[in-house]
Structure formats: structure tokens, C-alpha cells
Amino acid sequence: MATLGIDFGTTNSVAATYGSGTPDVLALDSAPTDWIPYGFDKVMPSVFARDEHDRLMFGWAAKESAASKFEAVKRLFATQQDLAFGADGDSLFVEEAATLLFAEIRRRTELAGLSARQAVITVPANSKGRARHRTKICAGMGGFEVLGLINEPTAAAMAYAQRHADGRNYVVFDWGGGTLDVTVLQATDGVFIERASSGLPRSGGLDFDARLSKAVSESLPEGFEWTPEQRSRFKLEIELAKVRLSQSDATTIQLPDGNPYRLTRDRFEEIVRPLIEESRVPLQRCFEDLGVGPGSVDALVLVGGTCKIPAVRSFVRGLVGVDPDPDVDPMTAIAEGAAIAAAVLAGDNQDNDFFVSTEHALGTFAFDPSTGTREFSTIIPKNHKLPARSTQPFSPVTSEQTGVRVEVVEGDPDGANPDYVVLKEWSVDLDDNPLSERSFDLTYEYDVSGILYVTAIDHETGRSLLQDDVSYGIAEDKRQMATIAQRAQKAVREERFIDTDDKAADLDAEALELIQRATVKVAPFLDDAESAEVLALVEALEQSPQEQIVEAKQALRDGLAPYSFLF
């Protein structure tokens, strides 16, 4: 049975298979004429919408439609959000929205004559466990048997090595629609090992579009009233103008008031220059972590649509000191590499192998008696090869304790500004024998898919105190997963229709519009701290009792006011 490599992207998705010693990219969709010259002929936009009859549309049909769209679902994987919102405020579980897209990808591969159920799915190198788990769960509910998850830069390096087997040390600069990842890899005898990785979780083509949209829309008459159709068309015009400027010195944008707007490449580069400058940070961090400089790099691999921008290519080339490889297709290389990895895991490719490593340290908080404070205790360190298994002993703070709280924490303890995220926590009952030390071994087992399993074993009795995995989102309620999977498969394959989630049914139209504006048009384009503040206001509104709805709406309205240029 054939296996697939799937690049599930924020803005576009690509699928490839491995046959006759080379990866082949599948045509999942038919791109509009305006987009074909720019390399979009084999991508499926990661978008779905409902037409006027509430029937589902996917890919280019959805992207070009003025209907309510669900876009950039992948950006929600790393958040605490349960709901994804369409442009009109309708909602679905994040997992259900992503599952629909995966199910449609599988349906289209079958229409292309390929019966492939097994797949390797790509994930951003610096995505944390929450995003990885959601990716694997949603691909599974969409009908795929997930052989493994592979970091996007590793996949890109594997695609590069198919054409250039002499490379040893790679810098992969992966800048797509939603995230930037920079990874330094070493290839030895067909084995790919990630040595260092860093990134920006909210930086990509969507942010370039937002900057350009703001600058161009300022030319419209003051107080101009937008229709939904005009907003949808203008968004496409902005993105296509950005794409055209990768090959042309100037282009024209049709404004919603009917007037043309001439945009030069120089002006575009001036608008997005701050975003380009920010990209030096993760690259420099990788070099510093390894104690190396540009002279140690054999190859520069640029992938992701944002890397097609000439100013980006020039900027990165200047930092690395190596010309990017012209044979690598930034739009399809990651899917090609994933197809190679899928063939490796399925036993169909004996010439390559790859190792995935942890992007962040995994540990727990423990009391340090010398300082009297809780400190992060590493169990699996950063950059540890996967699969990984490590055990550390722990004891309660006092001999009288009969229970402890165990927290799984992900972070970077050696960073200049340590950032910790509690992924999951449990209350664990200890042995009630007063003569017992009540100590236990805490074991973390992290597989190549980025799924973490946690066990705690009592030292004296060998009794299992804890045995669980770290689940996220809807996956925490396993009973809902089968329902979502069945509903998505039926919607995609039979009815082409799906009901929106009733979790938002109790909110009025104004509240839904505010939530949609915050989650779709604002939060994805802010830095982590600002985004967290906005999403906290969204959560407060979603959970407000009826008598507090008015105040919660006003709080969110006030919180969005500084970012009105985004909507």
C-alpha cells in the first residue's frame, strides 16, 4: 500500500508519495489561472467554507468564495482555544475543523487514483506538544493512519538531499503562512539529525498580508463601508499582489471602491521590512547554541511561500553566507520530504533515515529547599533525540504528605527569558504508610510523533501511582473523538454538509462577531503576550453568565480597539 507525506500548512496543504526512488507531488486541487504561474498548481488552500446552501467547499473553491470561511486552523493548534470561528462568526471545534480538512485531503488522494491510508504528517520544528498532539489526532480522525510526525525542516532537508547527496550541514529556513522555523541539521550516510532549532511561532505570510492590507486600505476614502464580498476579494487581491511581486517590480491592486492601486516591490519591501529583520533572531540563536558561524554551513534550503519573496531570500543569504538552492521548490519540498520519511517508516526506503529531537525541555516543577521556591526540574532535555525515555526520582516536601501534584511542564530553562507551559497536571495519592519515604520515580516517554506518556511508580511497593498521556483539546474527552471522526467523514464523503457547534448558540450575534474578530482577524497577528490578553477576554466572554454578557462584550470590544486596523 502506498504511503503519503502531507504538509498540513496554515495557508496551503500539499501531499506527495514516494515511488521509483523519487517523491511525486499530487495535484490535490486546480488553481485559478492567476495563481498557476507562481507555483500554486499543486497546493490545496487549507480553507473550507459553506456556500449559500450550506454545502461544504474546500481549497480554491472556498478561498475564492465570498462565503463564510474557516482559515488558518493550524495556528489554533498551539492555543488553548476549543473553537474555530468562520468569517461570519459560526463555530466548530478546532479539532473538527482540522479533521474536515484532513478528510478532504484523503478523499482527493483517492480521486487521484491513490489508495493511501498511511501517512507522515509534518509539523513546525518549534511547535510544542499541544500542537503536535492535535495534529496527530486530527489526521487520524480524518482517516489517516499516522506513521509519525516529522519536523518540517527535517523533511525539507531530506527533499534537498535527494538532489544533492554531498551536503553535510544544512540550514533550513522554513517560513510559511503562519510560522518561521530555522533549523541546523547534519546529514551523515543518509541519516538526518537536528542539531539546533529556533523560531517565531506567529510570523509568516499572513502577517505580511496584514501589514500590506493595512497600508493599502489607508488609501480608501475615510469612513468607507465594506461589504463581506469586498473584504473577501480585497484579501485575495492583497495576497496575489504579494505573490506577483516575487517576479515583477510592480503590480496593480483593484481597490473595493473601484480604483486601481499601483504597488511597487520597493514599497512592499519597505512595508514588511520589520518582519524580515525579525527573522535574524532565530537564525542567530541557532548559531549561538552550536557555537558556530555561517562558514560552517554547506547548504541553505529555503522553504515555505514567504521564502519566495526576493527580499527574504537576499536577507537570509546575507546572514548565512550561502546561496539558497534553486532546485528546491519552496511550495512542495516539505511534502516531498515527508513522503521520503513515510517510505522510510513503511520499509520502502532503505537509503535514508532520520532522527527527531525535542524542541523544548520537558520536566516538572519541584520544591527546592535551598531557595524555598519551586524550580523547573528537567526530565528530558532540549535537543534530545526521539524516541526518548527518562526517569527521575522525587519525594514529597514533608514526610506527612499523602499526596502530591505532578505537573508536566514544557519550556526552555537555559534561555535568556525562560518560558514554561504546564501541559497537564494530576493529583497523585502516595502510600499512606507513615514509615514509608513515599518517594516515587517519574518517567516521561516521548515517541517520534511527539506524544508524551507519563508514569509514576512507588519506590518501595512498585505500585503504579500514575499512568496517562498528555492529551489536549477535545482529545481529552475520548468519547467525542469517534463522533467527530464519523461526522467529518460523512460530511466530506456523502452529505457535503456539517452543522456548526452549539457551544456558541447561547451567545448573541454581537458577541459572536466580536469573538470571530478577535480569534480570526486579530489574535493570529499579535505577539504571544498581546494575543494571550485578547484570547483571555474571548474566553471570559464565552464563559460569562447571561447577566454579565454586556460587561464581557464591552471588555473585549475595548481590548480589540488598539488593533482596529486589522479588521
Secondary structure, DSSP 8 states (H G I E B T S, - for coil): --EEEEEE-SSEEEEEEEETTEEEE---S---TTTGGGT-TT-EES-EEE-TT--EEEHHHHHT--S-EE--GGGGTTSS--EEE-TTS-EEEHHHHHHHHHHHHHHHHHHTT----EEEEEE-TT--HHHHHHHHHHHHHTT-EEEEEEEHHHHHHHHHHHH-TT--EEEEEEE-SS-EEEEEEEEETTEEEEEEEEEETT-SHHHHHHHHHHHHHTTS-TT----HHHHHHHHHHHHHHHHHTTT-SEEEEE-TTS-EEEEEHHHHHHHHHHHHHHTHHHHHHHHHHHT--GGG-SEEEEESGGGGSHHHHHHHHHHHSS-B-TTS-TTTHHHHHHHHHHHHHTTS--S-EEEEE-SSEEEEEEEETTTTEEEEEEEE-TT-EESEEEEEEE--SSTT--EEEEEEEEE-TTSSS--EEEEEEEEEE----TTS---EEEEEEE-TTS-EEEEEEETTT--EEEEEE---GGGGSHHHHHHHHHHHHHIIIII------GGGTTS-HHHHHHHHIIIIIIGGGS-HHHHHHHHHHHHHHHT--GGGHHHHHHHHHHHHGGGGGG-
